[in-house]
Amino acid sequence: MPKIKTNRAAAKRFKKTGSGKFTYAKSNAGHILTKKTTKRKRSLRKGHIIDKTNEKAIRLLLPNG
């Protein structure tokens, strides 16, 4: 049987936590930051957890964690 391959694009975007949830970084924090509010930029810095509705799809893309 062939090995199960990890989706490399997903592997670069999501990380698995110790409890088995997936974290990701929000977009829009790279440039054109002058017009964005301080509150908005601060919230973009934080890591966020994948919603439960999308968790199954991410698990299929990252079978090996």
N, CA, C and O atoms as a Tripos MOL2 file, in Angstrom:
@<TRIPOS>MOLECULE
protein
  260   259    65     0     0
PROTEIN
NO_CHARGES

@<TRIPOS>ATOM
      1 N           0.8410   -1.1980    0.0000 N.3       1 MET1
      2 CA          0.0000    0.0000    0.0000 C.3       1 MET1
      3 C           0.8830    1.2570    0.0000 C.2       1 MET1
      4 O           1.9060    1.3090    0.6830 O.2       1 MET1
      5 N           0.4660    2.2730   -0.7820 N.am      2 PRO2
      6 CA          1.2410    3.5160   -0.7620 C.3       2 PRO2
      7 C           1.0120    4.2980    0.5300 C.2       2 PRO2
      8 O           0.0000    4.1290    1.2100 O.2       2 PRO2
      9 N           1.9710    5.1500    0.8470 N.am      3 LYS3
     10 CA          1.8570    5.9740    2.0490 C.3       3 LYS3
     11 C           0.8120    7.0710    1.8290 C.2       3 LYS3
     12 O           0.5580    7.4770    0.6950 O.2       3 LYS3
     13 N           0.2160    7.5400    2.9130 N.am      4 ILE4
     14 CA         -0.7110    8.6680    2.8440 C.3       4 ILE4
     15 C           0.1210    9.9430    2.8250 C.2       4 ILE4
     16 O           0.9750   10.1490    3.6870 O.2       4 ILE4
     17 N          -0.1330   10.7960    1.8400 N.am      5 LYS5
     18 CA          0.6470   12.0280    1.7130 C.3       5 LYS5
     19 C          -0.0440   13.1930    2.4060 C.2       5 LYS5
     20 O          -1.2680   13.3280    2.3740 O.2       5 LYS5
     21 N           0.7710   14.0260    3.0280 N.am      6 THR6
     22 CA          0.2970   15.2560    3.6520 C.3       6 THR6
     23 C           0.1640   16.3250    2.5870 C.2       6 THR6
     24 O           1.0250   16.4370    1.7140 O.2       6 THR6
     25 N          -0.8970   17.1120    2.6410 N.am      7 ASN7
     26 CA         -1.0430   18.2550    1.7450 C.3       7 ASN7
     27 C          -0.0670   19.3370    2.2150 C.2       7 ASN7
     28 O          -0.2410   19.9010    3.2950 O.2       7 ASN7
     29 N           0.9540   19.6250    1.4110 N.am      8 ARG8
     30 CA          2.0310   20.5230    1.8310 C.3       8 ARG8
     31 C           1.5570   21.9680    2.0010 C.2       8 ARG8
     32 O           2.0640   22.6870    2.8620 O.2       8 ARG8
     33 N           0.5950   22.3940    1.1910 N.am      9 ALA9
     34 CA          0.0680   23.7530    1.3270 C.3       9 ALA9
     35 C          -0.6130   23.9190    2.6850 C.2       9 ALA9
     36 O          -0.4540   24.9490    3.3400 O.2       9 ALA9
     37 N          -1.3650   22.9120    3.1030 N.am     10 ALA10
     38 CA         -2.0520   22.9580    4.3990 C.3      10 ALA10
     39 C          -1.0490   22.8560    5.5440 C.2      10 ALA10
     40 O          -1.2280   23.4890    6.5840 O.2      10 ALA10
     41 N           0.0050   22.0650    5.3590 N.am     11 ALA11
     42 CA          1.0120   21.8810    6.4090 C.3      11 ALA11
     43 C           1.7220   23.1960    6.7400 C.2      11 ALA11
     44 O           2.1510   23.4110    7.8740 O.2      11 ALA11
     45 N           1.8410   24.0780    5.7320 N.am     12 LYS12
     46 CA          2.4910   25.3630    5.9490 C.3      12 LYS12
     47 C           1.5740   26.3680    6.6400 C.2      12 LYS12
     48 O           2.0490   27.3570    7.2000 O.2      12 LYS12
     49 N           0.2800   26.1250    6.6070 N.am     13 ARG13
     50 CA         -0.6890   27.0890    7.1330 C.3      13 ARG13
     51 C          -1.2820   26.7290    8.4870 C.2      13 ARG13
     52 O          -1.7130   27.6090    9.2310 O.2      13 ARG13
     53 N          -1.3050   25.4410    8.8100 N.am     14 PHE14
     54 CA         -1.9500   24.9930   10.0470 C.3      14 PHE14
     55 C          -0.9860   24.2170   10.9200 C.2      14 PHE14
     56 O          -0.1210   23.4980   10.4210 O.2      14 PHE14
     57 N          -1.1390   24.3690   12.2450 N.am     15 LYS15
     58 CA         -0.3410   23.5990   13.1990 C.3      15 LYS15
     59 C          -1.2920   22.9270   14.1640 C.2      15 LYS15
     60 O          -2.3250   23.4900   14.5260 O.2      15 LYS15
     61 N          -0.9440   21.7290   14.5770 N.am     16 LYS16
     62 CA         -1.7730   20.9960   15.5170 C.3      16 LYS16
     63 C          -1.3440   21.3230   16.9470 C.2      16 LYS16
     64 O          -0.1520   21.3340   17.2550 O.2      16 LYS16
     65 N          -2.3160   21.5880   17.8160 N.am     17 THR17
     66 CA         -2.0090   21.8750   19.2140 C.3      17 THR17
     67 C          -1.8990   20.5660   19.9890 C.2      17 THR17
     68 O          -2.1780   19.4940   19.4510 O.2      17 THR17
     69 N          -1.4970   20.6560   21.2370 N.am     18 GLY18
     70 CA         -1.3700   19.4750   22.0790 C.3      18 GLY18
     71 C          -2.6990   18.7730   22.3070 C.2      18 GLY18
     72 O          -2.7440   17.5540   22.4670 O.2      18 GLY18
     73 N          -3.7780   19.5430   22.3200 N.am     19 SER19
     74 CA         -5.1100   18.9620   22.5590 C.3      19 SER19
     75 C          -5.7510   18.4350   21.2770 C.2      19 SER19
     76 O          -6.8530   17.8870   21.3190 O.2      19 SER19
     77 N          -5.0670   18.5970   20.1260 N.am     20 GLY20
     78 CA         -5.5800   18.0600   18.8710 C.3      20 GLY20
     79 C          -6.3170   19.0610   18.0040 C.2      20 GLY20
     80 O          -6.7980   18.7070   16.9280 O.2      20 GLY20
     81 N          -6.4150   20.3040   18.4520 N.am     21 LYS21
     82 CA         -7.0510   21.3410   17.6420 C.3      21 LYS21
     83 C          -6.0290   21.8990   16.6570 C.2      21 LYS21
     84 O          -4.8310   21.6480   16.7850 O.2      21 LYS21
     85 N          -6.5110   22.6530   15.6770 N.am     22 PHE22
     86 CA         -5.6220   23.2390   14.6780 C.3      22 PHE22
     87 C          -5.6080   24.7510   14.8020 C.2      22 PHE22
     88 O          -6.6570   25.3810   14.9430 O.2      22 PHE22
     89 N          -4.4170   25.3310   14.7490 N.am     23 THR23
     90 CA         -4.2830   26.7840   14.8060 C.3      23 THR23
     91 C          -3.8310   27.3080   13.4470 C.2      23 THR23
     92 O          -3.2460   26.5820   12.6430 O.2      23 THR23
     93 N          -4.1170   28.5840   13.2150 N.am     24 TYR24
     94 CA         -3.6990   29.2310   11.9780 C.3      24 TYR24
     95 C          -3.4710   30.7100   12.2480 C.2      24 TYR24
     96 O          -3.9500   31.2490   13.2450 O.2      24 TYR24
     97 N          -2.7410   31.3590   11.3570 N.am     25 ALA25
     98 CA         -2.5000   32.7970   11.4580 C.3      25 ALA25
     99 C          -3.4500   33.5090   10.5060 C.2      25 ALA25
    100 O          -3.6660   33.0650    9.3790 O.2      25 ALA25
    101 N          -4.0110   34.6090   10.9690 N.am     26 LYS26
    102 CA         -4.9370   35.3870   10.1310 C.3      26 LYS26
    103 C          -4.1750   36.1180    9.0360 C.2      26 LYS26
    104 O          -2.9890   36.4140    9.1790 O.2      26 LYS26
    105 N          -4.8690   36.4040    7.9430 N.am     27 SER27
    106 CA         -4.2640   37.1230    6.8230 C.3      27 SER27
    107 C          -4.4190   38.6330    7.0200 C.2      27 SER27
    108 O          -4.9830   39.0770    8.0200 O.2      27 SER27
    109 N          -3.9230   39.4080    6.0760 N.am     28 ASN28
    110 CA         -4.0190   40.8770    6.0420 C.3      28 ASN28
    111 C          -3.1420   41.5840    7.0670 C.2      28 ASN28
    112 O          -3.4420   42.7180    7.4400 O.2      28 ASN28
    113 N          -2.0710   40.9530    7.5340 N.am     29 ALA29
    114 CA         -1.1810   41.6130    8.4850 C.3      29 ALA29
    115 C           0.1930   41.8830    7.8730 C.2      29 ALA29
    116 O           1.1190   42.2580    8.5920 O.2      29 ALA29
    117 N           0.3400   41.7030    6.5820 N.am     30 GLY30
    118 CA          1.6450   41.8070    5.9380 C.3      30 GLY30
    119 C           2.0450   43.2060    5.5360 C.2      30 GLY30
    120 O           3.1900   43.6030    5.7560 O.2      30 GLY30
    121 N           1.1210   43.9770    4.9420 N.am     31 HIS31
    122 CA          1.4500   45.3250    4.4750 C.3      31 HIS31
    123 C           0.1720   46.1580    4.4280 C.2      31 HIS31
    124 O          -0.9110   45.6590    4.7340 O.2      31 HIS31
    125 N           0.2980   47.4250    4.0450 N.am     32 ILE32
    126 CA         -0.8000   48.4160    4.0760 C.3      32 ILE32
    127 C          -1.4100   48.4510    5.4790 C.2      32 ILE32
    128 O          -2.6180   48.2950    5.6540 O.2      32 ILE32
    129 N          -0.5420   48.6600    6.4710 N.am     33 LEU33
    130 CA         -0.9840   48.6190    7.8630 C.3      33 LEU33
    131 C          -1.3850   49.9880    8.4000 C.2      33 LEU33
    132 O          -1.9720   50.0700    9.4790 O.2      33 LEU33
    133 N          -1.0850   51.0610    7.6780 N.am     34 THR34
    134 CA         -1.3600   52.4010    8.2020 C.3      34 THR34
    135 C          -2.8550   52.6720    8.3280 C.2      34 THR34
    136 O          -3.2870   53.3430    9.2660 O.2      34 THR34
    137 N          -3.6370   52.1610    7.4050 N.am     35 LYS35
    138 CA         -5.0790   52.4350    7.4490 C.3      35 LYS35
    139 C          -5.8370   51.4890    8.3850 C.2      35 LYS35
    140 O          -7.0210   51.7000    8.6490 O.2      35 LYS35
    141 N          -5.1770   50.4680    8.8760 N.am     36 LYS36
    142 CA         -5.8330   49.5190    9.7850 C.3      36 LYS36
    143 C          -5.7050   50.0080   11.2310 C.2      36 LYS36
    144 O          -4.6770   50.5570   11.6260 O.2      36 LYS36
    145 N          -6.7540   49.7990   11.9990 N.am     37 THR37
    146 CA         -6.7440   50.2710   13.3840 C.3      37 THR37
    147 C          -5.7950   49.4210   14.2280 C.2      37 THR37
    148 O          -5.4760   48.2850   13.8760 O.2      37 THR37
    149 N          -5.3560   49.9860   15.3330 N.am     38 THR38
    150 CA         -4.4510   49.2740   16.2440 C.3      38 THR38
    151 C          -5.1180   48.0110   16.7680 C.2      38 THR38
    152 O          -4.4820   46.9640   16.8830 O.2      38 THR38
    153 N          -6.4000   48.1170   17.0840 N.am     39 LYS39
    154 CA         -7.1570   46.9730   17.5960 C.3      39 LYS39
    155 C          -7.1920   45.8370   16.5630 C.2      39 LYS39
    156 O          -7.0190   44.6660   16.9030 O.2      39 LYS39
    157 N          -7.4180   46.2080   15.3060 N.am     40 ARG40
    158 CA         -7.4780   45.2160   14.2290 C.3      40 ARG40
    159 C          -6.1260   44.5320   14.0350 C.2      40 ARG40
    160 O          -6.0630   43.3110   13.8850 O.2      40 ARG40
    161 N          -5.0470   45.3110   14.0380 N.am     41 LYS41
    162 CA         -3.6970   44.7530   13.8630 C.3      41 LYS41
    163 C          -3.3220   43.8430   15.0250 C.2      41 LYS41
    164 O          -2.6810   42.8100   14.8330 O.2      41 LYS41
    165 N          -3.7230   44.2310   16.2240 N.am     42 ARG42
    166 CA         -3.4420   43.4200   17.4100 C.3      42 ARG42
    167 C          -4.1510   42.0730   17.3210 C.2      42 ARG42
    168 O          -3.5840   41.0440   17.6880 O.2      42 ARG42
    169 N          -5.3930   42.0780   16.8330 N.am     43 SER43
    170 CA         -6.1340   40.8190   16.7180 C.3      43 SER43
    171 C          -5.5720   39.9300   15.6060 C.2      43 SER43
    172 O          -5.6980   38.7080   15.6690 O.2      43 SER43
    173 N          -4.9530   40.5370   14.5920 N.am     44 LEU44
    174 CA         -4.3300   39.7680   13.5110 C.3      44 LEU44
    175 C          -3.0540   39.0730   13.9620 C.2      44 LEU44
    176 O          -2.6570   38.0640   13.3790 O.2      44 LEU44
    177 N          -2.4050   39.6070   15.0000 N.am     45 ARG45
    178 CA         -1.1690   39.0070   15.5100 C.3      45 ARG45
    179 C          -1.3970   37.6770   16.2100 C.2      45 ARG45
    180 O          -0.5360   36.7980   16.1800 O.2      45 ARG45
    181 N          -2.5450   37.5340   16.8320 N.am     46 LYS46
    182 CA         -2.8230   36.3510   17.6410 C.3      46 LYS46
    183 C          -3.0730   35.1210   16.7820 C.2      46 LYS46
    184 O          -3.5730   35.2240   15.6620 O.2      46 LYS46
    185 N          -2.7210   33.9520   17.3180 N.am     47 GLY47
    186 CA         -3.0550   32.7060   16.6560 C.3      47 GLY47
    187 C          -4.5190   32.3830   16.9040 C.2      47 GLY47
    188 O          -5.0420   32.6720   17.9800 O.2      47 GLY47
    189 N          -5.1790   31.7940   15.9350 N.am     48 HIS48
    190 CA         -6.5930   31.4800   16.0630 C.3      48 HIS48
    191 C          -6.8170   29.9900   15.8540 C.2      48 HIS48
    192 O          -6.0360   29.3240   15.1740 O.2      48 HIS48
    193 N          -7.8850   29.4760   16.4410 N.am     49 ILE49
    194 CA         -8.2010   28.0530   16.3540 C.3      49 ILE49
    195 C          -9.2470   27.8330   15.2720 C.2      49 ILE49
    196 O         -10.2040   28.5970   15.1470 O.2      49 ILE49
    197 N          -9.0460   26.7740   14.4930 N.am     50 ILE50
    198 CA         -9.9770   26.4250   13.4160 C.3      50 ILE50
    199 C         -11.3480   26.1140   14.0100 C.2      50 ILE50
    200 O         -11.4570   25.4770   15.0570 O.2      50 ILE50
    201 N         -12.3850   26.5740   13.3240 N.am     51 ASP51
    202 CA        -13.7540   26.3130   13.7410 C.3      51 ASP51
    203 C         -14.0620   24.8190   13.6170 C.2      51 ASP51
    204 O         -13.5050   24.1300   12.7630 O.2      51 ASP51
    205 N         -14.9400   24.3380   14.4680 N.am     52 LYS52
    206 CA        -15.2560   22.9050   14.5010 C.3      52 LYS52
    207 C         -15.8160   22.4040   13.1680 C.2      52 LYS52
    208 O         -15.6170   21.2440   12.8080 O.2      52 LYS52
    209 N         -16.5180   23.2760   12.4330 N.am     53 THR53
    210 CA        -17.1140   22.8720   11.1560 C.3      53 THR53
    211 C         -16.0630   22.5730   10.0910 C.2      53 THR53
    212 O         -16.3200   21.7900    9.1770 O.2      53 THR53
    213 N         -14.8810   23.1860   10.1950 N.am     54 ASN54
    214 CA        -13.8050   22.9760    9.2080 C.3      54 ASN54
    215 C         -12.7610   21.9700    9.6680 C.2      54 ASN54
    216 O         -11.8550   21.6230    8.9110 O.2      54 ASN54
    217 N         -12.8830   21.5030   10.8990 N.am     55 GLU55
    218 CA        -11.8410   20.6550   11.4810 C.3      55 GLU55
    219 C         -11.6710   19.3320   10.7310 C.2      55 GLU55
    220 O         -10.5470   18.8540   10.5730 O.2      55 GLU55
    221 N         -12.7640   18.7440   10.2730 N.am     56 LYS56
    222 CA        -12.6940   17.4630    9.5640 C.3      56 LYS56
    223 C         -11.9120   17.6000    8.2560 C.2      56 LYS56
    224 O         -11.1060   16.7350    7.9140 O.2      56 LYS56
    225 N         -12.1540   18.6850    7.5350 N.am     57 ALA57
    226 CA        -11.4630   18.9130    6.2690 C.3      57 ALA57
    227 C          -9.9550   19.0720    6.4860 C.2      57 ALA57
    228 O          -9.1570   18.5580    5.7020 O.2      57 ALA57
    229 N          -9.5690   19.7770    7.5380 N.am     58 ILE58
    230 CA         -8.1460   19.9740    7.8390 C.3      58 ILE58
    231 C          -7.5060   18.6630    8.2470 C.2      58 ILE58
    232 O          -6.3610   18.3900    7.8890 O.2      58 ILE58
    233 N          -8.2410   17.8470    8.9970 N.am     59 ARG59
    234 CA         -7.7100   16.5570    9.4340 C.3      59 ARG59
    235 C          -7.4270   15.6410    8.2400 C.2      59 ARG59
    236 O          -6.4750   14.8610    8.2700 O.2      59 ARG59
    237 N          -8.2470   15.7320    7.1950 N.am     60 LEU60
    238 CA         -8.0280   14.9240    5.9920 C.3      60 LEU60
    239 C          -6.7890   15.4010    5.2220 C.2      60 LEU60
    240 O          -6.0790   14.6010    4.6130 O.2      60 LEU60
    241 N          -6.5410   16.7260    5.2600 N.am     61 LEU61
    242 CA         -5.3640   17.2770    4.5680 C.3      61 LEU61
    243 C          -4.0730   16.9720    5.3130 C.2      61 LEU61
    244 O          -3.0090   16.8470    4.7060 O.2      61 LEU61
    245 N          -4.1750   16.8520    6.6450 N.am     62 LEU62
    246 CA         -2.9910   16.5960    7.4820 C.3      62 LEU62
    247 C          -3.1620   15.2910    8.2430 C.2      62 LEU62
    248 O          -3.3810   15.3200    9.4540 O.2      62 LEU62
    249 N          -3.0690   14.1490    7.5740 N.am     63 PRO63
    250 CA         -3.3190   12.8740    8.2280 C.3      63 PRO63
    251 C          -2.2770   12.5100    9.2850 C.2      63 PRO63
    252 O          -2.5760   11.7680   10.2210 O.2      63 PRO63
    253 N          -1.0530   13.0310    9.1390 N.am     64 ASN64
    254 CA          0.0150   12.6680   10.0680 C.3      64 ASN64
    255 C           0.2790   13.7090   11.1420 C.2      64 ASN64
    256 O           1.3140   13.6750   11.8070 O.2      64 ASN64
    257 N          -0.6550   14.6350   11.3120 N.am     65 GLY65
    258 CA         -0.5230   15.6300   12.3710 C.3      65 GLY65
    259 C           0.2610   16.8330   12.0510 C.2      65 GLY65
    260 O           0.4130   17.7130   12.8970 O.2      65 GLY65
@<TRIPOS>BOND
     1     1     2 1
     2     2     3 1
     3     3     4 2
     4     3     5 am
     5     5     6 1
     6     6     7 1
     7     7     8 2
     8     7     9 am
     9     9    10 1
    10    10    11 1
    11    11    12 2
    12    11    13 am
    13    13    14 1
    14    14    15 1
    15    15    16 2
    16    15    17 am
    17    17    18 1
    18    18    19 1
    19    19    20 2
    20    19    21 am
    21    21    22 1
    22    22    23 1
    23    23    24 2
    24    23    25 am
    25    25    26 1
    26    26    27 1
    27    27    28 2
    28    27    29 am
    29    29    30 1
    30    30    31 1
    31    31    32 2
    32    31    33 am
    33    33    34 1
    34    34    35 1
    35    35    36 2
    36    35    37 am
    37    37    38 1
    38    38    39 1
    39    39    40 2
    40    39    41 am
    41    41    42 1
    42    42    43 1
    43    43    44 2
    44    43    45 am
    45    45    46 1
    46    46    47 1
    47    47    48 2
    48    47    49 am
    49    49    50 1
    50    50    51 1
    51    51    52 2
    52    51    53 am
    53    53    54 1
    54    54    55 1
    55    55    56 2
    56    55    57 am
    57    57    58 1
    58    58    59 1
    59    59    60 2
    60    59    61 am
    61    61    62 1
    62    62    63 1
    63    63    64 2
    64    63    65 am
    65    65    66 1
    66    66    67 1
    67    67    68 2
    68    67    69 am
    69    69    70 1
    70    70    71 1
    71    71    72 2
    72    71    73 am
    73    73    74 1
    74    74    75 1
    75    75    76 2
    76    75    77 am
    77    77    78 1
    78    78    79 1
    79    79    80 2
    80    79    81 am
    81    81    82 1
    82    82    83 1
    83    83    84 2
    84    83    85 am
    85    85    86 1
    86    86    87 1
    87    87    88 2
    88    87    89 am
    89    89    90 1
    90    90    91 1
    91    91    92 2
    92    91    93 am
    93    93    94 1
    94    94    95 1
    95    95    96 2
    96    95    97 am
    97    97    98 1
    98    98    99 1
    99    99   100 2
   100    99   101 am
   101   101   102 1
   102   102   103 1
   103   103   104 2
   104   103   105 am
   105   105   106 1
   106   106   107 1
   107   107   108 2
   108   107   109 am
   109   109   110 1
   110   110   111 1
   111   111   112 2
   112   111   113 am
   113   113   114 1
   114   114   115 1
   115   115   116 2
   116   115   117 am
   117   117   118 1
   118   118   119 1
   119   119   120 2
   120   119   121 am
   121   121   122 1
   122   122   123 1
   123   123   124 2
   124   123   125 am
   125   125   126 1
   126   126   127 1
   127   127   128 2
   128   127   129 am
   129   129   130 1
   130   130   131 1
   131   131   132 2
   132   131   133 am
   133   133   134 1
   134   134   135 1
   135   135   136 2
   136   135   137 am
   137   137   138 1
   138   138   139 1
   139   139   140 2
   140   139   141 am
   141   141   142 1
   142   142   143 1
   143   143   144 2
   144   143   145 am
   145   145   146 1
   146   146   147 1
   147   147   148 2
   148   147   149 am
   149   149   150 1
   150   150   151 1
   151   151   152 2
   152   151   153 am
   153   153   154 1
   154   154   155 1
   155   155   156 2
   156   155   157 am
   157   157   158 1
   158   158   159 1
   159   159   160 2
   160   159   161 am
   161   161   162 1
   162   162   163 1
   163   163   164 2
   164   163   165 am
   165   165   166 1
   166   166   167 1
   167   167   168 2
   168   167   169 am
   169   169   170 1
   170   170   171 1
   171   171   172 2
   172   171   173 am
   173   173   174 1
   174   174   175 1
   175   175   176 2
   176   175   177 am
   177   177   178 1
   178   178   179 1
   179   179   180 2
   180   179   181 am
   181   181   182 1
   182   182   183 1
   183   183   184 2
   184   183   185 am
   185   185   186 1
   186   186   187 1
   187   187   188 2
   188   187   189 am
   189   189   190 1
   190   190   191 1
   191   191   192 2
   192   191   193 am
   193   193   194 1
   194   194   195 1
   195   195   196 2
   196   195   197 am
   197   197   198 1
   198   198   199 1
   199   199   200 2
   200   199   201 am
   201   201   202 1
   202   202   203 1
   203   203   204 2
   204   203   205 am
   205   205   206 1
   206   206   207 1
   207   207   208 2
   208   207   209 am
   209   209   210 1
   210   210   211 1
   211   211   212 2
   212   211   213 am
   213   213   214 1
   214   214   215 1
   215   215   216 2
   216   215   217 am
   217   217   218 1
   218   218   219 1
   219   219   220 2
   220   219   221 am
   221   221   222 1
   222   222   223 1
   223   223   224 2
   224   223   225 am
   225   225   226 1
   226   226   227 1
   227   227   228 2
   228   227   229 am
   229   229   230 1
   230   230   231 1
   231   231   232 2
   232   231   233 am
   233   233   234 1
   234   234   235 1
   235   235   236 2
   236   235   237 am
   237   237   238 1
   238   238   239 1
   239   239   240 2
   240   239   241 am
   241   241   242 1
   242   242   243 1
   243   243   244 2
   244   243   245 am
   245   245   246 1
   246   246   247 1
   247   247   248 2
   248   247   249 am
   249   249   250 1
   250   250   251 1
   251   251   252 2
   252   251   253 am
   253   253   254 1
   254   254   255 1
   255   255   256 2
   256   255   257 am
   257   257   258 1
   258   258   259 1
   259   259   260 2
@<TRIPOS>SUBSTRUCTURE
     1 MET1         2 RESIDUE 1 A MET
     2 PRO2         6 RESIDUE 1 A PRO
     3 LYS3        10 RESIDUE 1 A LYS
     4 ILE4        14 RESIDUE 1 A ILE
     5 LYS5        18 RESIDUE 1 A LYS
     6 THR6        22 RESIDUE 1 A THR
     7 ASN7        26 RESIDUE 1 A ASN
     8 ARG8        30 RESIDUE 1 A ARG
     9 ALA9        34 RESIDUE 1 A ALA
    10 ALA10       38 RESIDUE 1 A ALA
    11 ALA11       42 RESIDUE 1 A ALA
    12 LYS12       46 RESIDUE 1 A LYS
    13 ARG13       50 RESIDUE 1 A ARG
    14 PHE14       54 RESIDUE 1 A PHE
    15 LYS15       58 RESIDUE 1 A LYS
    16 LYS16       62 RESIDUE 1 A LYS
    17 THR17       66 RESIDUE 1 A THR
    18 GLY18       70 RESIDUE 1 A GLY
    19 SER19       74 RESIDUE 1 A SER
    20 GLY20       78 RESIDUE 1 A GLY
    21 LYS21       82 RESIDUE 1 A LYS
    22 PHE22       86 RESIDUE 1 A PHE
    23 THR23       90 RESIDUE 1 A THR
    24 TYR24       94 RESIDUE 1 A TYR
    25 ALA25       98 RESIDUE 1 A ALA
    26 LYS26      102 RESIDUE 1 A LYS
    27 SER27      106 RESIDUE 1 A SER
    28 ASN28      110 RESIDUE 1 A ASN
    29 ALA29      114 RESIDUE 1 A ALA
    30 GLY30      118 RESIDUE 1 A GLY
    31 HIS31      122 RESIDUE 1 A HIS
    32 ILE32      126 RESIDUE 1 A ILE
    33 LEU33      130 RESIDUE 1 A LEU
    34 THR34      134 RESIDUE 1 A THR
    35 LYS35      138 RESIDUE 1 A LYS
    36 LYS36      142 RESIDUE 1 A LYS
    37 THR37      146 RESIDUE 1 A THR
    38 THR38      150 RESIDUE 1 A THR
    39 LYS39      154 RESIDUE 1 A LYS
    40 ARG40      158 RESIDUE 1 A ARG
    41 LYS41      162 RESIDUE 1 A LYS
    42 ARG42      166 RESIDUE 1 A ARG
    43 SER43      170 RESIDUE 1 A SER
    44 LEU44      174 RESIDUE 1 A LEU
    45 ARG45      178 RESIDUE 1 A ARG
    46 LYS46      182 RESIDUE 1 A LYS
    47 GLY47      186 RESIDUE 1 A GLY
    48 HIS48      190 RESIDUE 1 A HIS
    49 ILE49      194 RESIDUE 1 A ILE
    50 ILE50      198 RESIDUE 1 A ILE
    51 ASP51      202 RESIDUE 1 A ASP
    52 LYS52      206 RESIDUE 1 A LYS
    53 THR53      210 RESIDUE 1 A THR
    54 ASN54      214 RESIDUE 1 A ASN
    55 GLU55      218 RESIDUE 1 A GLU
    56 LYS56      222 RESIDUE 1 A LYS
    57 ALA57      226 RESIDUE 1 A ALA
    58 ILE58      230 RESIDUE 1 A ILE
    59 ARG59      234 RESIDUE 1 A ARG
    60 LEU60      238 RESIDUE 1 A LEU
    61 LEU61      242 RESIDUE 1 A LEU
    62 LEU62      246 RESIDUE 1 A LEU
    63 PRO63      250 RESIDUE 1 A PRO
    64 ASN64      254 RESIDUE 1 A ASN
    65 GLY65      258 RESIDUE 1 A GLY
